Amino acid sequence: QVQLVESGGGLVQPGGSLRLSCAASGSIVNMYVMGWYRQAPGKQRELVAVIRNSGMTNYADSVKGRFTISKDNGKNTVLLQMNSLKPEDTAVYYCNVVYGVGPVTSWGQGTQVTVSS
């Protein structure tokens, strides 16, 4: 069983920055993908950014050029650097990992990001 612990959310003014971190622990074999999704009130959960074990990344069009995803393989940690934040980035951000045989998908508990003046 994999446990995901997220941190780094909070309240920031428009134009500001935040960095989200997600640490995965437990029995992890073959981590394929690590990433971040978000869900705003009244909306469906959507992909923000993912990074594969090859290092290849994908971003939602709405965050390209502003957000950067990275990972530390040795620590099974994925980071999301968010710059030039906008009010429409306000949402609960969820860490997601895909690993092992199956493969298996696990979700973090979510961390709130609020962009407001």
Backbone as a printed PyTorch tensor [residue, N CA C, xyz], in Angstrom:
tensor([[[  0.8430,  -1.1800,   0.0000],
         [  0.0000,   0.0000,   0.0000],
         [  0.8910,   1.2480,   0.0000]],

        [[  0.5530,   2.1920,  -0.8680],
         [  1.3230,   3.4330,  -0.9760],
         [  0.5990,   4.5540,  -0.2510]],

        [[  1.3380,   5.3090,   0.5240],
         [  0.7920,   6.4910,   1.1750],
         [  1.3670,   7.7320,   0.5020]],

        [[  0.5010,   8.7000,   0.2650],
         [  0.9060,   9.9510,  -0.3630],
         [  0.6500,  11.0880,   0.6110]],

        [[  1.6730,  11.8730,   0.8770],
         [  1.5490,  13.0050,   1.7890],
         [  1.8550,  14.2770,   1.0080]],

        [[  0.8560,  15.1430,   0.9330],
         [  0.9780,  16.3870,   0.1770],
         [  1.2200,  17.5560,   1.1260]],

        [[  1.9020,  18.5600,   0.6190],
         [  2.1170,  19.7770,   1.3910],
         [  2.3380,  20.9450,   0.4380]],

        [[  2.2160,  22.1550,   0.9710],
         [  2.5660,  23.3350,   0.2020],
         [  1.4050,  24.1870,  -0.2630]],

        [[  0.1910,  23.7700,  -0.0250],
         [ -0.9530,  24.5930,  -0.4330],
         [ -1.0950,  25.8100,   0.4630]],

        [[ -2.0290,  26.6900,   0.1030],
         [ -2.2710,  27.8650,   0.9120],
         [ -2.9400,  28.9730,   0.1400]],

        [[ -2.9100,  30.1490,   0.7310],
         [ -3.5140,  31.3440,   0.1300],
         [ -2.4110,  32.2250,  -0.4410]],

        [[ -2.5990,  32.6550,  -1.6780],
         [ -1.6030,  33.4990,  -2.3280],
         [ -2.3240,  34.5350,  -3.1810]],

        [[ -1.7010,  35.6750,  -3.3520],
         [ -2.2870,  36.7220,  -4.1910],
         [ -2.0540,  36.4150,  -5.6670]],

        [[ -2.9030,  36.9320,  -6.5280],
         [ -2.6800,  36.7580,  -7.9750],
         [ -1.2820,  37.2160,  -8.3680]],

        [[ -0.6470,  36.4220,  -9.2130],
         [  0.7190,  36.7020,  -9.6070],
         [  1.7630,  36.0580,  -8.7230]],

        [[  1.3350,  35.5050,  -7.6080],
         [  2.2570,  34.8890,  -6.6700],
         [  2.6290,  33.4700,  -7.0480]],

        [[  3.3970,  32.8370,  -6.1690],
         [  3.9010,  31.4840,  -6.4180],
         [  3.6650,  30.5850,  -5.2180]],

        [[  3.5220,  29.3150,  -5.5050],
         [  3.4610,  28.2690,  -4.4870],
         [  4.1800,  27.0440,  -5.0300]],

        [[  4.6670,  26.2190,  -4.1130],
         [  5.2570,  24.9490,  -4.5280],
         [  4.5810,  23.8370,  -3.7520]],

        [[  4.0220,  22.8920,  -4.4770],
         [  3.3980,  21.7140,  -3.8760],
         [  4.3840,  20.5570,  -3.8850]],

        [[  4.3130,  19.7700,  -2.8290],
         [  5.1660,  18.6020,  -2.7150],
         [  4.3200,  17.3920,  -2.3600]],

        [[  4.6810,  16.2410,  -2.9100],
         [  3.9860,  14.9940,  -2.6110],
         [  5.0380,  13.9020,  -2.4320]],

        [[  5.0460,  13.3260,  -1.2470],
         [  5.9890,  12.2590,  -0.9440],
         [  5.2470,  10.9310,  -0.8820]],

        [[  5.7270,   9.9720,  -1.6440],
         [  5.1230,   8.6450,  -1.6670],
         [  5.9590,   7.6940,  -0.8230]],

        [[  5.2920,   6.9340,   0.0260],
         [  5.9870,   5.9640,   0.8670],
         [  5.2200,   4.6540,   0.8480]],

        [[  5.9040,   3.6000,   1.2630],
         [  5.2800,   2.2880,   1.2730],
         [  5.9450,   1.3740,   0.2790]],

        [[  5.2370,   0.3170,  -0.0800],
         [  5.7800,  -0.6770,  -0.9930],
         [  5.5920,  -0.2040,  -2.4280]],

        [[  6.6350,   0.3950,  -2.9620],
         [  6.5530,   0.9640,  -4.3040],
         [  7.4930,   0.2190,  -5.2280]],

        [[  6.9200,  -0.3970,  -6.2320],
         [  7.7150,  -1.0700,  -7.2440],
         [  7.3120,  -0.5050,  -8.5900]],

        [[  8.2890,  -0.0820,  -9.3510],
         [  8.0160,   0.4480, -10.6890],
         [  7.0200,   1.6050, -10.6690]],

        [[  7.4800,   2.7570, -10.2590],
         [  6.6660,   3.9640, -10.3180],
         [  6.6450,   4.4440, -11.7660]],

        [[  5.4770,   4.4510, -12.3880],
         [  5.3950,   4.7920, -13.8030],
         [  5.1410,   6.2730, -14.0390]],

        [[  4.1800,   6.7950, -13.2900],
         [  3.7590,   8.1780, -13.4970],
         [  3.4850,   8.8180, -12.1420]],

        [[  3.8950,  10.0610, -11.9970],
         [  3.5300,  10.8590, -10.8400],
         [  2.9540,  12.1610, -11.3740]],

        [[  1.9440,  12.6620, -10.6940],
         [  1.3580,  13.8680, -11.2330],
         [  0.4320,  14.5830, -10.2790]],

        [[ -0.1380,  15.6610, -10.7970],
         [ -1.0540,  16.4990, -10.0290],
         [ -2.3310,  16.7340, -10.8300]],

        [[ -3.4380,  16.6400, -10.1180],
         [ -4.7460,  16.9680, -10.6620],
         [ -5.3570,  18.0110,  -9.7390]],

        [[ -6.4070,  18.6600, -10.2180],
         [ -7.0810,  19.6370,  -9.3580],
         [ -8.5800,  19.5920,  -9.5980]],

        [[ -9.2980,  20.0220,  -8.5710],
         [-10.7510,  20.0670,  -8.6590],
         [-11.2520,  21.3390,  -8.0130]],

        [[-11.8800,  22.1720,  -8.8140],
         [-12.4830,  23.4090,  -8.3180],
         [-13.9370,  23.1300,  -7.9520]],

        [[-14.5190,  23.9440,  -7.0880],
         [-15.9160,  23.7310,  -6.6870],
         [-16.8490,  23.6880,  -7.8970]],

        [[-17.6690,  22.6380,  -7.9410],
         [-18.6340,  22.5190,  -9.0180],
         [-18.0740,  22.0340, -10.3330]],

        [[-16.7920,  21.6780, -10.3420],
         [-16.1580,  21.2290, -11.5800],
         [-15.5790,  19.8350, -11.4120]],

        [[-15.3060,  19.1920, -12.5410],
         [-14.7040,  17.8680, -12.4990],
         [-13.2020,  17.9740, -12.2300]],

        [[-12.6600,  16.9000, -11.6870],
         [-11.2240,  16.8450, -11.4680],
         [-10.5270,  16.8380, -12.8230]],

        [[ -9.4500,  17.6210, -12.9290],
         [ -8.7470,  17.7320, -14.1980],
         [ -7.2470,  17.5720, -13.9990]],

        [[ -6.5950,  17.1120, -15.0470],
         [ -5.1450,  16.9560, -15.0090],
         [ -4.4840,  18.3280, -15.0190]],

        [[ -3.4590,  18.4620, -14.1760],
         [ -2.6520,  19.6730, -14.1880],
         [ -1.3150,  19.3830, -14.8700]],

        [[ -0.6090,  18.3850, -14.3590],
         [  0.6860,  18.0280, -14.9290],
         [  1.0590,  16.6300, -14.4770]],

        [[  1.7370,  15.8840, -15.3450],
         [  2.2460,  14.5610, -14.9900],
         [  3.6770,  14.4410, -15.4860]],

        [[  4.4240,  13.5590, -14.8080],
         [  5.7890,  13.2730, -15.2230],
         [  5.9780,  11.7650, -15.1770]],

        [[  6.5150,  11.2170, -16.2500],
         [  6.7050,   9.7770, -16.3480],
         [  8.0940,   9.3880, -15.8780]],

        [[  8.3140,   8.0710, -15.6990],
         [  9.6220,   7.6630, -15.1990],
         [ 10.7160,   7.9730, -16.2080]],

        [[ 10.3460,   8.2130, -17.4560],
         [ 11.3220,   8.6100, -18.4760],
         [ 11.7240,  10.0770, -18.3380]],

        [[ 10.9400,  10.8150, -17.5530],
         [ 11.1570,  12.2530, -17.4280],
         [ 10.2540,  13.0750, -18.3280]],

        [[  9.5170,  12.4050, -19.2050],
         [  8.6050,  13.1220, -20.0920],
         [  7.4750,  13.7290, -19.2830]],

        [[  7.0940,  14.9570, -19.6380],
         [  6.0570,  15.6680, -18.9130],
         [  4.9020,  16.0540, -19.8390]],

        [[  3.7480,  16.2140, -19.2210],
         [  2.5730,  16.7420, -19.9190],
         [  1.8980,  17.7590, -19.0050]],

        [[  1.4140,  18.8250, -19.6120],
         [  0.7600,  19.8830, -18.8520],
         [ -0.5910,  20.2140, -19.4660]],

        [[ -1.5110,  20.6390, -18.6190],
         [ -2.7480,  21.2110, -19.1260],
         [ -2.4060,  22.5210, -19.8390]],

        [[ -3.1240,  22.8220, -20.8970],
         [ -2.8480,  24.0470, -21.6490],
         [ -2.9330,  25.2830, -20.7540]],

        [[ -3.8280,  25.2440, -19.7840],
         [ -4.0650,  26.4120, -18.9390],
         [ -2.8900,  26.7330, -18.0140]],

        [[ -1.9750,  25.7840, -17.8340],
         [ -0.8570,  26.0210, -16.9070],
         [  0.4990,  26.0330, -17.6040]],

        [[  0.5250,  25.7310, -18.8840],
         [  1.8030,  25.7070, -19.6080],
         [  2.4970,  27.0600, -19.5120]],

        [[  3.7920,  26.9890, -19.2290],
         [  4.5710,  28.2080, -19.1040],
         [  4.5350,  28.8190, -17.7190]],

        [[  3.6290,  28.3520, -16.8650],
         [  3.5200,  28.8820, -15.5050],
         [  3.8640,  27.8420, -14.4450]],

        [[  3.5180,  26.6010, -14.7040],
         [  3.7540,  25.5260, -13.7500],
         [  4.8760,  24.6160, -14.2570]],

        [[  5.6360,  24.0720, -13.3080],
         [  6.6950,  23.1260, -13.6540],
         [  6.6230,  21.9340, -12.7120]],

        [[  6.5570,  20.7360, -13.2940],
         [  6.5470,  19.5280, -12.4960],
         [  7.9280,  18.8940, -12.5300]],

        [[  8.3430,  18.3450, -11.3930],
         [  9.6350,  17.6680, -11.3230],
         [  9.5310,  16.5590, -10.2940]],

        [[ 10.5350,  15.6680, -10.2940],
         [ 10.4950,  14.5640,  -9.3260],
         [ 11.8800,  14.2300,  -8.8460]],

        [[ 11.9020,  13.6700,  -7.6490],
         [ 13.1280,  13.1710,  -7.0520],
         [ 12.9500,  11.6660,  -6.9170]],

        [[ 13.5430,  10.9250,  -7.8280],
         [ 13.3290,   9.4720,  -7.8270],
         [ 13.7990,   8.8130,  -6.5430]],

        [[ 14.9000,   9.3060,  -6.0190],
         [ 15.4460,   8.6870,  -4.8220],
         [ 14.5200,   8.8160,  -3.6280]],

        [[ 13.7200,   9.8590,  -3.6180],
         [ 12.8230,  10.1000,  -2.4890],
         [ 11.3640,   9.8350,  -2.8500]],

        [[ 11.1040,   9.3820,  -4.0810],
         [  9.7150,   9.1810,  -4.5380],
         [  8.8620,  10.4060,  -4.2520]],

        [[  9.3740,  11.5470,  -4.6100],
         [  8.7030,  12.8150,  -4.3690],
         [  8.4640,  13.5330,  -5.6880]],

        [[  7.2800,  14.1090,  -5.8020],
         [  6.9610,  14.9100,  -6.9810],
         [  6.6240,  16.3230,  -6.5300]],

        [[  7.1500,  17.2950,  -7.2490],
         [  6.9570,  18.7060,  -6.9190],
         [  6.1990,  19.4030,  -8.0380]],

        [[  5.4440,  20.4160,  -7.6650],
         [  4.7700,  21.2540,  -8.6450],
         [  5.0520,  22.7080,  -8.2760]],

        [[  5.8910,  23.3430,  -9.0620],
         [  6.1670,  24.7640,  -8.8740],
         [  5.1490,  25.5610,  -9.6680]],

        [[  4.4050,  26.3990,  -8.9660],
         [  3.3320,  27.1620,  -9.5940],
         [  3.6640,  28.6430,  -9.5130]],

        [[  3.8560,  29.2540, -10.6530],
         [  4.1640,  30.6860, -10.7380],
         [  3.0420,  31.4270, -11.4590]],

        [[  3.0480,  32.7340, -11.3120],
         [  2.0510,  33.5930, -11.9770],
         [  0.6380,  33.0610, -11.7560]],

        [[  0.3440,  32.7480, -10.5210],
         [ -0.9470,  32.1510, -10.1940],
         [ -2.0980,  33.1020, -10.4800]],

        [[ -3.2040,  32.5120, -10.8920],
         [ -4.4120,  33.2580, -11.2430],
         [ -5.5650,  32.7890, -10.3630]],

        [[ -6.5730,  33.6130, -10.1840],
         [ -7.7330,  33.1790,  -9.3860],
         [ -8.3410,  31.8820,  -9.9080]],

        [[ -8.2960,  31.6570, -11.1940],
         [ -8.8680,  30.4310, -11.7510],
         [ -8.0430,  29.1880, -11.4410]],

        [[ -6.8750,  29.3570, -10.8390],
         [ -6.0950,  28.2170, -10.3800],
         [ -6.5770,  27.7160,  -9.0130]],

        [[ -7.4970,  28.4360,  -8.4060],
         [ -8.0230,  28.0370,  -7.1090],
         [ -8.7200,  26.6950,  -7.2080]],

        [[ -8.2890,  25.7570,  -6.3680],
         [ -8.8340,  24.3960,  -6.4050],
         [ -8.1710,  23.5760,  -5.3040]],

        [[ -8.6990,  22.3880,  -5.1070],
         [ -7.9960,  21.3810,  -4.3070],
         [ -7.0970,  20.6070,  -5.2590]],

        [[ -5.8360,  20.5340,  -4.9260],
         [ -4.8510,  19.8530,  -5.7650],
         [ -4.5530,  18.4730,  -5.1720]],

        [[ -4.6130,  17.4620,  -6.0340],
         [ -4.4240,  16.0830,  -5.6130],
         [ -3.1850,  15.4920,  -6.2850]],

        [[ -2.3840,  14.8340,  -5.4860],
         [ -1.2600,  14.0710,  -6.0040],
         [ -1.7610,  12.7140,  -6.4930]],

        [[ -1.1690,  12.2390,  -7.5680],
         [ -1.5770,  10.9540,  -8.1410],
         [ -0.3330,  10.1950,  -8.5730]],

        [[ -0.2990,   8.8990,  -8.2680],
         [  0.8130,   8.0590,  -8.7240],
         [  0.2630,   6.7780,  -9.3460]],

        [[  0.9640,   6.2950, -10.3340],
         [  0.6340,   5.0360, -10.9930],
         [  1.8650,   4.1500, -10.9030]],

        [[  1.6750,   2.9310, -10.3830],
         [  2.8530,   2.1150, -10.0950],
         [  2.4890,   0.6480, -10.1040]],

        [[  3.5180,  -0.1810, -10.1310],
         [  3.3790,  -1.6030,  -9.8770],
         [  2.6120,  -2.3910, -10.9120]],

        [[  2.2330,  -3.5740, -10.5130],
         [  1.5290,  -4.5180, -11.3780],
         [  0.0610,  -4.1390, -11.4330]],

        [[ -0.4510,  -4.0440, -12.6340],
         [ -1.8760,  -3.6940, -12.7880],
         [ -2.0670,  -2.7200, -13.9310]],

        [[ -1.5540,  -1.5030, -13.8350],
         [ -0.9020,  -0.9270, -12.6490],
         [ -1.9200,  -0.3980, -11.6340]],

        [[ -1.4220,   0.0890, -10.5320],
         [ -2.2390,   0.5970,  -9.4450],
         [ -2.1700,   2.1160,  -9.4300]],

        [[ -3.3090,   2.7400,  -9.1530],
         [ -3.3860,   4.1990,  -9.0460],
         [ -3.7200,   4.5860,  -7.6120]],

        [[ -2.9700,   5.5320,  -7.0620],
         [ -3.2510,   6.0330,  -5.7170],
         [ -3.3760,   7.5540,  -5.7410]],

        [[ -4.2150,   8.0660,  -4.8330],
         [ -4.4610,   9.5020,  -4.7300],
         [ -4.0840,  10.0090,  -3.3490]],

        [[ -3.5970,  11.2410,  -3.2980],
         [ -3.3800,  11.9020,  -2.0290],
         [ -4.6870,  12.4560,  -1.4920]],

        [[ -4.6060,  13.0620,  -0.3030],
         [ -5.8110,  13.5600,   0.3490],
         [ -6.2310,  14.9250,  -0.1800]],

        [[ -5.3490,  15.5800,  -0.8900],
         [ -5.6590,  16.8870,  -1.4630],
         [ -5.1430,  18.0230,  -0.6070]],

        [[ -4.7420,  19.0970,  -1.2620],
         [ -4.2900,  20.3000,  -0.5710],
         [ -4.9250,  21.5090,  -1.2580]],

        [[ -5.4460,  22.4230,  -0.4550],
         [ -6.1760,  23.5630,  -0.9960],
         [ -5.2110,  24.6490,  -1.4660]],

        [[ -5.4590,  25.1430,  -2.6660],
         [ -4.7450,  26.3040,  -3.1940],
         [ -5.7850,  27.3820,  -3.4920]],

        [[ -5.6190,  28.5340,  -2.8750],
         [ -6.5420,  29.6430,  -3.0840],
         [ -5.7620,  30.8570,  -3.5760]],

        [[ -6.1780,  31.3790,  -4.7150],
         [ -5.5290,  32.5490,  -5.2880],
         [ -6.5260,  33.6990,  -5.2370]],

        [[ -6.2450,  34.6450,  -4.3800],
         [ -7.1930,  35.7420,  -4.1650],
         [ -6.4780,  36.9460,  -3.5940]],

        [[ -6.9760,  38.1170,  -3.9480],
         [ -6.4340,  39.3440,  -3.3740],
         [ -7.2450,  39.7520,  -2.1440]]])
